[in-house]
Amino acid sequence: MEEIYLDKNENPFNIPDAIREKFIAYVREADFNRYPEKGLPSLISSLGKFTGLEADNIIAANGSDELLDILIKRANGDIVFSSPTFEMYSFYAKNYGYRSVDVPLKSDFSLDADEILKHKDAKLIVICSPNNPTGNLIDRESIKKVLDSGITTILDNAYYEFSGENYTDLVKKYHNLIILRTFSKAFSMAGMRVGYGMGSADLMADLKKLQAPFYMNIMSAKLAEIMIENYKLVEDNIKYIVNERERVYSELKDITYKSDANFLMLKKDLFDYMAERGIHIRKLPLVKDRSRITIGTREENDRVVSAIKDYMEE
Ligand SMILES: *Cc1c(COP(=O)(O)O)cnc(C)c1O
């Protein structure tokens, strides 16, 4: 029985062949002896066009993790976030010796904006939407309520492409906002480490000062650009994954939560049960009796559905 890995919310598809060919053509000719162009203006400009923002509203980085690191380090004080959520927020807070202030999501996984706003000395607020691991989008009105506080706020939008909800219009209105996105999920590029942020020109310029001038290698930057140029191919994979997500959810409604991302949270901890069947899913040590499963290929998802149905019948 082949082992399958549905634990890290990776894309089940490698980069499309046509893109791989273009990338290889680039690698054949690349000047590896030279430093990248300072600030990677070509990547930044292509991200600007792609998102419909100006280049000075964009920052790129070695994975969105690098931006989380820089933003949290610079906050130099209390970091507020809402559990259950992505562990890297508390990881970096702890690294720098800052206090993590957890304002848990409500029981329906919505944001408790009023409770967040009670922490007036917070230096940074992190909102994850669609949220990992619960999978739901956070309602726009509650995000705006938090942004109205003026406190620097990260909107971690790593699963944007699977959600159909675009928050970029908020960048023009709120100077304290940075939206983070990544090439690790929808773009099949987890191994290349490319992420980007969108926010006010002032905030982006501030962050760029904290970044090394040659922050990304030329291959990662180039592949990201080729991906953007061929976004149609990326979109085909996104549609496939979203269709599969809805199919798996409808098969397993009784034991999963609805999701706007490329994973489903299970209402049970099936980590060990699935591992015995060669299916590796994510254990959620901080969330009792739950686990998380990434949407894979149709064949992988069929194995998941049949294993979980067997479990429910037992
Ligand atoms: C996967 C993920 C990221 C992506 O991080 P990268 O460093 O860009 O790979 C960011 N935020 C959340 C919530 C994620 O689940």
The ligand as a Gaussian input file, in Angstrom:
#p B3LYP/6-31G(d) Opt

LIG

0 1
 C        1.208000      27.246000       4.869000
 C        0.963000      28.502000       5.577000
 C        1.784000      29.596000       5.356000
 C        2.869000      29.518000       4.302000
 O        4.109000      29.709000       4.758000
 P        5.319000      29.766000       3.743000
 O        6.426000      30.189000       4.633000
 O        5.014000      30.800000       2.697000
 O        5.497000      28.413000       3.153000
 C        1.504000      30.781000       6.012000
 N        0.456000      30.885000       6.835000
 C       -0.364000      29.844000       7.058000
 C       -1.545000      30.007000       7.928000
 C       -0.122000      28.624000       6.446000
 O       -0.925000      27.585000       6.702000

